[in-house]
Amino acid sequence: MNKKMARLRRARKTRAKIAELKVMRLAVHRTNCHIYAQVYSGCGTAVVAAASTVEAEVRKQQPNGGNVGAAQLIGKLIAERAKAKGVSEVAFDRSGFNYHGRVKALADAAREGGLKF
């Protein structure tokens, strides 16, 4: 089992529990250069809100998308967009990544922005 397969195995457990609860899901994905966040509907089929460091407006504010500052910006942005759609409570899906560094910074910023999880 390689590193990616191990991460996806960890993610599968979390996603199964969230699907069982039928709640909105804030999913995070990170690469070396970027970080992405999406809020999925309770059934898991529709994306309610999304934010990432590849967007042009975000790149103007934060040219490097692979650091903690960019993750904080995306956390605030996803919280703002989710609140605009009427979403206030979500389940946090870290996609098998450790709750540390950029993933933690995004989660903390989303909490400060008004999302509850």
Buried (B, 14 or more C-beta within 10 A) or exposed (E): EEEEEEBEEBBEEBBEEBBEEEBBBBBBBBEEEBBBBBBBBBEBEEEBBBBBBEBEEBBEEBEEBBBBEBBBBBBBBBBBBBBEEEBEEBBBBBBBBEEEEBBBBBBEBBBEBEBEB
